[in-house]
Amino acid sequence: MRQVDSAPQATVITGSSPRPKKNILRTHTTAVTSRMLYLLAQQKQFTPVRYFSIDRVFRNETLDATHLAEFHQVEGVVADYGLCLGHLKAVIRAFFNQLGLSKLRFKPAYNPYTEPSMEIFSYHPGLGKWVEVGNSGIFRPEMLRPMGLPEGVTAIAWGLSLERPTMIRYGYKNIRDLMGPKIDLRMVYDSPLCRLEKF
């Protein structure tokens, strides 16, 4: 039997199964990056790496022209010696340039896992405003060292939206026109695919 003592000072779980009985939809993909960095740290000898994943995430968002409750996130991490904020910005610029988005702004932000951290914005001419398209940062040493990564190894990381850049690239003023039951299939047939070249 599983019981939870809900006293404010502590939560005590007793019983045979410490597993939660309820699944939770992920709100970001940092857990993927953290796991890959942990596995990297378990190697006998460090080798520089670049990991990428595209995953679906879920947020309790109010739906509007730039917000969906479910969207895709491109997660990336590069781990090597001597990486800095300039490297992170260069990777992000290269990614968005391949999508045809060259007007970018970086704004300082707070993330619990990274420092410094930056939000990334791209200009949407149709809306006449800057729209957030991602978040990024350099993993804090206090996150990397306990995993076992060597002193001097830096990990730059980012989580980028796919739907918002698509919205900007093709001039959609409402992100909901890209997803859901009301999507115009002519957009799918008429719009060329973005081709990502090696960068």
Phi and psi restraints in degrees (value plus and minus 20) as a CYANA .aco file:
   2 ARG   PHI    -134.3   -94.3
   2 ARG   PSI     105.7   145.7
   3 GLN   PHI    -148.6  -108.6
   3 GLN   PSI     124.7   164.7
   4 VAL   PHI    -141.7  -101.7
   4 VAL   PSI     102.8   142.8
   5 ASP   PHI    -104.8   -64.8
   5 ASP   PSI      95.6   135.6
   6 SER   PHI    -114.2   -74.2
   6 SER   PSI       6.7    46.7
   7 ALA   PHI     -82.0   -42.0
   7 ALA   PSI     121.8   161.8
   8 PRO   PHI     -81.4   -41.4
   8 PRO   PSI     -47.7    -7.7
   9 GLN   PHI    -100.1   -60.1
   9 GLN   PSI     -40.3    -0.3
  10 ALA   PHI    -183.0  -143.0
  10 ALA   PSI     135.4   175.4
  11 THR   PHI    -138.9   -98.9
  11 THR   PSI     102.6   142.6
  12 VAL   PHI    -134.4   -94.4
  12 VAL   PSI     105.6   145.6
  13 ILE   PHI    -129.2   -89.2
  13 ILE   PSI     103.6   143.6
  14 THR   PHI    -141.2  -101.2
  14 THR   PSI     138.4   178.4
  15 GLY   PHI     103.2   143.2
  15 GLY   PSI    -195.8  -155.8
  16 SER   PHI    -107.2   -67.2
  16 SER   PSI     -36.7     3.3
  17 SER   PHI    -143.8  -103.8
  17 SER   PSI      87.8   127.8
  18 PRO   PHI    -100.7   -60.7
  18 PRO   PSI     -20.4    19.6
  19 ARG   PHI     -93.9   -53.9
  19 ARG   PSI     123.7   163.7
  20 PRO   PHI     -86.2   -46.2
  20 PRO   PSI     129.5   169.5
  21 LYS   PHI    -114.3   -74.3
  21 LYS   PSI     -20.3    19.7
  22 LYS   PHI    -149.5  -109.5
  22 LYS   PSI     109.8   149.8
  23 ASN   PHI    -101.3   -61.3
  23 ASN   PSI     128.1   168.1
  24 ILE   PHI    -142.7  -102.7
  24 ILE   PSI     112.9   152.9
  25 LEU   PHI     -93.7   -53.7
  25 LEU   PSI     118.3   158.3
  26 ARG   PHI     -93.7   -53.7
  26 ARG   PSI     122.3   162.3
  27 THR   PHI    -120.9   -80.9
  27 THR   PSI     -31.1     8.9
  28 HIS   PHI    -178.5  -138.5
  28 HIS   PSI     155.1   195.1
  29 THR   PHI    -134.1   -94.1
  29 THR   PSI      -1.5    38.5
  30 THR   PHI     -80.3   -40.3
  30 THR   PSI     -49.0    -9.0
  31 ALA   PHI     -82.0   -42.0
  31 ALA   PSI     -54.5   -14.5
  32 VAL   PHI     -83.3   -43.3
  32 VAL   PSI     -67.6   -27.6
  33 THR   PHI     -82.6   -42.6
  33 THR   PSI     -65.5   -25.5
  34 SER   PHI     -80.0   -40.0
  34 SER   PSI     -61.6   -21.6
  35 ARG   PHI     -84.6   -44.6
  35 ARG   PSI     -62.5   -22.5
  36 MET   PHI     -85.1   -45.1
  36 MET   PSI     -59.0   -19.0
  37 LEU   PHI     -86.4   -46.4
  37 LEU   PSI     -58.8   -18.8
  38 TYR   PHI     -82.8   -42.8
  38 TYR   PSI     -65.0   -25.0
  39 LEU   PHI     -83.6   -43.6
  39 LEU   PSI     -57.0   -17.0
  40 LEU   PHI     -81.6   -41.6
  40 LEU   PSI     -62.2   -22.2
  41 ALA   PHI     -85.8   -45.8
  41 ALA   PSI     -42.4    -2.4
  42 GLN   PHI    -100.6   -60.6
  42 GLN   PSI     -30.2     9.8
  43 GLN   PHI     -88.1   -48.1
  43 GLN   PSI     132.2   172.2
  44 LYS   PHI     -86.2   -46.2
  44 LYS   PSI     -57.3   -17.3
  45 GLN   PHI    -151.5  -111.5
  45 GLN   PSI     113.7   153.7
  46 PHE   PHI     -88.6   -48.6
  46 PHE   PSI     114.7   154.7
  47 THR   PHI    -149.9  -109.9
  47 THR   PSI     117.8   157.8
  48 PRO   PHI     -78.3   -38.3
  48 PRO   PSI     124.6   164.6
  49 VAL   PHI    -158.6  -118.6
  49 VAL   PSI     138.6   178.6
  50 ARG   PHI    -154.1  -114.1
  50 ARG   PSI      98.4   138.4
  51 TYR   PHI    -137.7   -97.7
  51 TYR   PSI     121.3   161.3
  52 PHE   PHI    -157.2  -117.2
  52 PHE   PSI     125.8   165.8
  53 SER   PHI    -167.2  -127.2
  53 SER   PSI     130.6   170.6
  54 ILE   PHI    -140.6  -100.6
  54 ILE   PSI      98.8   138.8
  55 ASP   PHI    -155.1  -115.1
  55 ASP   PSI     138.5   178.5
  56 ARG   PHI    -112.0   -72.0
  56 ARG   PSI     115.8   155.8
  57 VAL   PHI    -147.8  -107.8
  57 VAL   PSI     142.0   182.0
  58 PHE   PHI    -152.5  -112.5
  58 PHE   PSI     116.4   156.4
  59 ARG   PHI    -153.0  -113.0
  59 ARG   PSI     130.8   170.8
  60 ASN   PHI    -106.7   -66.7
  60 ASN   PSI      52.2    92.2
  61 GLU   PHI    -124.4   -84.4
  61 GLU   PSI     129.3   169.3
  62 THR   PHI     -98.7   -58.7
  62 THR   PSI     104.7   144.7
  63 LEU   PHI     -89.8   -49.8
  63 LEU   PSI     111.6   151.6
  64 ASP   PHI    -172.1  -132.1
  64 ASP   PSI    -185.6  -145.6
  65 ALA   PHI     -81.9   -41.9
  65 ALA   PSI     -44.5    -4.5
  66 THR   PHI    -143.4  -103.4
  66 THR   PSI     -12.4    27.6
  67 HIS   PHI    -148.0  -108.0
  67 HIS   PSI     113.5   153.5
  68 LEU   PHI    -140.4  -100.4
  68 LEU   PSI     135.5   175.5
  69 ALA   PHI    -100.8   -60.8
  69 ALA   PSI     -40.5    -0.5
  70 GLU   PHI    -156.1  -116.1
  70 GLU   PSI     108.3   148.3
  71 PHE   PHI    -173.8  -133.8
  71 PHE   PSI     155.7   195.7
  72 HIS   PHI    -123.7   -83.7
  72 HIS   PSI     123.4   163.4
  73 GLN   PHI    -146.2  -106.2
  73 GLN   PSI     111.5   151.5
  74 VAL   PHI    -114.3   -74.3
  74 VAL   PSI      92.3   132.3
  75 GLU   PHI    -122.1   -82.1
  75 GLU   PSI     116.3   156.3
  76 GLY   PHI    -163.4  -123.4
  76 GLY   PSI     130.7   170.7
  77 VAL   PHI    -168.1  -128.1
  77 VAL   PSI     118.4   158.4
  78 VAL   PHI    -143.9  -103.9
  78 VAL   PSI     108.5   148.5
  79 ALA   PHI    -141.5  -101.5
  79 ALA   PSI     106.3   146.3
  80 ASP   PHI    -186.7  -146.7
  80 ASP   PSI     154.4   194.4
  81 TYR   PHI    -101.3   -61.3
  81 TYR   PSI     122.4   162.4
  82 GLY   PHI      56.9    96.9
  82 GLY   PSI      -3.6    36.4
  83 LEU   PHI     -98.3   -58.3
  83 LEU   PSI     128.7   168.7
  84 CYS   PHI    -161.1  -121.1
  84 CYS   PSI    -198.5  -158.5
  85 LEU   PHI     -79.8   -39.8
  85 LEU   PSI     -54.5   -14.5
  86 GLY   PHI     -80.7   -40.7
  86 GLY   PSI     -59.2   -19.2
  87 HIS   PHI     -84.3   -44.3
  87 HIS   PSI     -63.7   -23.7
  88 LEU   PHI     -80.8   -40.8
  88 LEU   PSI     -67.5   -27.5
  89 LYS   PHI     -83.4   -43.4
  89 LYS   PSI     -56.9   -16.9
  90 ALA   PHI     -85.2   -45.2
  90 ALA   PSI     -62.0   -22.0
  91 VAL   PHI     -83.6   -43.6
  91 VAL   PSI     -64.2   -24.2
  92 ILE   PHI     -85.1   -45.1
  92 ILE   PSI     -64.3   -24.3
  93 ARG   PHI     -80.8   -40.8
  93 ARG   PSI     -63.3   -23.3
  94 ALA   PHI     -81.5   -41.5
  94 ALA   PSI     -62.9   -22.9
  95 PHE   PHI     -80.2   -40.2
  95 PHE   PSI     -72.5   -32.5
  96 PHE   PHI     -90.9   -50.9
  96 PHE   PSI     -51.2   -11.2
  97 ASN   PHI     -79.9   -39.9
  97 ASN   PSI     -58.7   -18.7
  98 GLN   PHI     -84.4   -44.4
  98 GLN   PSI     -44.9    -4.9
  99 LEU   PHI    -109.2   -69.2
  99 LEU   PSI     -21.7    18.3
 100 GLY   PHI      66.4   106.4
 100 GLY   PSI      -3.6    36.4
 101 LEU   PHI    -131.5   -91.5
 101 LEU   PSI      83.4   123.4
 102 SER   PHI    -126.2   -86.2
 102 SER   PSI     -37.0     3.0
 103 LYS   PHI    -106.1   -66.1
 103 LYS   PSI      77.6   117.6
 104 LEU   PHI    -142.5  -102.5
 104 LEU   PSI     129.1   169.1
 105 ARG   PHI    -150.8  -110.8
 105 ARG   PSI     126.9   166.9
 106 PHE   PHI    -137.5   -97.5
 106 PHE   PSI     111.9   151.9
 107 LYS   PHI    -144.3  -104.3
 107 LYS   PSI     110.5   150.5
 108 PRO   PHI     -75.8   -35.8
 108 PRO   PSI     123.1   163.1
 109 ALA   PHI    -165.0  -125.0
 109 ALA   PSI     152.3   192.3
 110 TYR   PHI    -132.8   -92.8
 110 TYR   PSI     108.5   148.5
 111 ASN   PHI    -152.4  -112.4
 111 ASN   PSI     119.6   159.6
 112 PRO   PHI     -86.7   -46.7
 112 PRO   PSI     -41.8    -1.8
 113 TYR   PHI    -119.0   -79.0
 113 TYR   PSI     -36.8     3.2
 114 THR   PHI    -148.2  -108.2
 114 THR   PSI     131.2   171.2
 115 GLU   PHI    -181.7  -141.7
 115 GLU   PSI      98.0   138.0
 116 PRO   PHI     -91.8   -51.8
 116 PRO   PSI     141.3   181.3
 117 SER   PHI    -147.9  -107.9
 117 SER   PSI     130.1   170.1
 118 MET   PHI    -160.8  -120.8
 118 MET   PSI     118.7   158.7
 119 GLU   PHI    -108.1   -68.1
 119 GLU   PSI     128.0   168.0
 120 ILE   PHI    -135.6   -95.6
 120 ILE   PSI     111.8   151.8
 121 PHE   PHI    -143.0  -103.0
 121 PHE   PSI     126.1   166.1
 122 SER   PHI    -146.1  -106.1
 122 SER   PSI     125.8   165.8
 123 TYR   PHI     -99.8   -59.8
 123 TYR   PSI     110.9   150.9
 124 HIS   PHI    -126.6   -86.6
 124 HIS   PSI      83.5   123.5
 125 PRO   PHI     -79.8   -39.8
 125 PRO   PSI     -57.3   -17.3
 126 GLY   PHI     -85.7   -45.7
 126 GLY   PSI     -56.1   -16.1
 127 LEU   PHI    -108.8   -68.8
 127 LEU   PSI     -36.6     3.4
 128 GLY   PHI      47.7    87.7
 128 GLY   PSI      11.1    51.1
 129 LYS   PHI    -172.5  -132.5
 129 LYS   PSI     146.8   186.8
 130 TRP   PHI    -105.3   -65.3
 130 TRP   PSI     112.5   152.5
 131 VAL   PHI    -137.0   -97.0
 131 VAL   PSI     113.4   153.4
 132 GLU   PHI     -87.7   -47.7
 132 GLU   PSI     110.4   150.4
 133 VAL   PHI    -141.6  -101.6
 133 VAL   PSI     -19.7    20.3
 134 GLY   PHI     155.5   195.5
 134 GLY   PSI     158.4   198.4
 135 ASN   PHI    -162.2  -122.2
 135 ASN   PSI     132.4   172.4
 136 SER   PHI    -179.7  -139.7
 136 SER   PSI     151.8   191.8
 137 GLY   PHI     152.9   192.9
 137 GLY   PSI    -199.7  -159.7
 138 ILE   PHI    -127.6   -87.6
 138 ILE   PSI     104.0   144.0
 139 PHE   PHI     -77.1   -37.1
 139 PHE   PSI     115.9   155.9
 140 ARG   PHI     -85.8   -45.8
 140 ARG   PSI     121.2   161.2
 141 PRO   PHI     -76.6   -36.6
 141 PRO   PSI     -55.6   -15.6
 142 GLU   PHI     -88.6   -48.6
 142 GLU   PSI     -30.6     9.4
 143 MET   PHI    -110.2   -70.2
 143 MET   PSI     -58.4   -18.4
 144 LEU   PHI    -100.9   -60.9
 144 LEU   PSI     -63.3   -23.3
 145 ARG   PHI     -82.4   -42.4
 145 ARG   PSI     -64.5   -24.5
 146 PRO   PHI     -82.3   -42.3
 146 PRO   PSI     -43.4    -3.4
 147 MET   PHI     -91.0   -51.0
 147 MET   PSI     -44.9    -4.9
 148 GLY   PHI      88.4   128.4
 148 GLY   PSI     -11.1    28.9
 149 LEU   PHI     -92.1   -52.1
 149 LEU   PSI     123.3   163.3
 150 PRO   PHI     -84.0   -44.0
 150 PRO   PSI     132.6   172.6
 151 GLU   PHI     -77.3   -37.3
 151 GLU   PSI     117.1   157.1
 152 GLY   PHI      73.9   113.9
 152 GLY   PSI     -33.8     6.2
 153 VAL   PHI     -99.5   -59.5
 153 VAL   PSI     111.7   151.7
 154 THR   PHI    -135.4   -95.4
 154 THR   PSI     125.5   165.5
 155 ALA   PHI    -145.3  -105.3
 155 ALA   PSI      97.7   137.7
 156 ILE   PHI    -117.2   -77.2
 156 ILE   PSI     123.4   163.4
 157 ALA   PHI    -166.3  -126.3
 157 ALA   PSI     137.7   177.7
 158 TRP   PHI    -173.4  -133.4
 158 TRP   PSI     135.7   175.7
 159 GLY   PHI    -153.0  -113.0
 159 GLY   PSI      93.9   133.9
 160 LEU   PHI    -137.1   -97.1
 160 LEU   PSI     122.6   162.6
 161 SER   PHI     -95.1   -55.1
 161 SER   PSI     129.4   169.4
 162 LEU   PHI    -120.2   -80.2
 162 LEU   PSI     -56.3   -16.3
 163 GLU   PHI     -90.9   -50.9
 163 GLU   PSI     -62.9   -22.9
 164 ARG   PHI     -85.4   -45.4
 164 ARG   PSI     -65.4   -25.4
 165 PRO   PHI     -81.0   -41.0
 165 PRO   PSI     -55.6   -15.6
 166 THR   PHI     -84.1   -44.1
 166 THR   PSI     -62.3   -22.3
 167 MET   PHI     -78.7   -38.7
 167 MET   PSI     -65.4   -25.4
 168 ILE   PHI     -87.9   -47.9
 168 ILE   PSI     -67.0   -27.0
 169 ARG   PHI     -77.4   -37.4
 169 ARG   PSI     -60.9   -20.9
 170 TYR   PHI    -122.5   -82.5
 170 TYR   PSI     -12.5    27.5
 171 GLY   PHI      56.3    96.3
 171 GLY   PSI       2.0    42.0
 172 TYR   PHI     -98.5   -58.5
 172 TYR   PSI     115.2   155.2
 173 LYS   PHI    -112.4   -72.4
 173 LYS   PSI     -31.6     8.4
 174 ASN   PHI    -152.7  -112.7
 174 ASN   PSI      97.7   137.7
 175 ILE   PHI     -82.0   -42.0
 175 ILE   PSI     -44.6    -4.6
 176 ARG   PHI     -89.3   -49.3
 176 ARG   PSI     -34.5     5.5
 177 ASP   PHI     -93.5   -53.5
 177 ASP   PSI     -32.7     7.3
 178 LEU   PHI    -112.5   -72.5
 178 LEU   PSI     -41.4    -1.4
 179 MET   PHI    -155.3  -115.3
 179 MET   PSI     129.6   169.6
 180 GLY   PHI      84.7   124.7
 180 GLY   PSI    -196.1  -156.1
 181 PRO   PHI     -92.3   -52.3
 181 PRO   PSI     -35.2     4.8
 182 LYS   PHI    -118.1   -78.1
 182 LYS   PSI      -8.4    31.6
 183 ILE   PHI     -83.8   -43.8
 183 ILE   PSI     119.6   159.6
 184 ASP   PHI    -106.2   -66.2
 184 ASP   PSI      89.1   129.1
 185 LEU   PHI     -84.4   -44.4
 185 LEU   PSI     -40.0     0.0
 186 ARG   PHI     -81.4   -41.4
 186 ARG   PSI     -52.9   -12.9
 187 MET   PHI     -80.4   -40.4
 187 MET   PSI     -60.9   -20.9
 188 VAL   PHI     -85.5   -45.5
 188 VAL   PSI     -63.2   -23.2
 189 TYR   PHI     -95.4   -55.4
 189 TYR   PSI     -55.2   -15.2
 190 ASP   PHI    -107.4   -67.4
 190 ASP   PSI     -44.2    -4.2
 191 SER   PHI    -107.5   -67.5
 191 SER   PSI     110.8   150.8
 192 PRO   PHI     -90.2   -50.2
 192 PRO   PSI     130.6   170.6
 193 LEU   PHI     -92.4   -52.4
 193 LEU   PSI     123.8   163.8
 194 CYS   PHI     -93.6   -53.6
 194 CYS   PSI     110.1   150.1
 195 ARG   PHI    -125.6   -85.6
 195 ARG   PSI     100.6   140.6
 196 LEU   PHI    -111.6   -71.6
 196 LEU   PSI     102.5   142.5
 197 GLU   PHI    -116.4   -76.4
 197 GLU   PSI     144.3   184.3
 198 LYS   PHI     -82.7   -42.7
 198 LYS   PSI     113.5   153.5
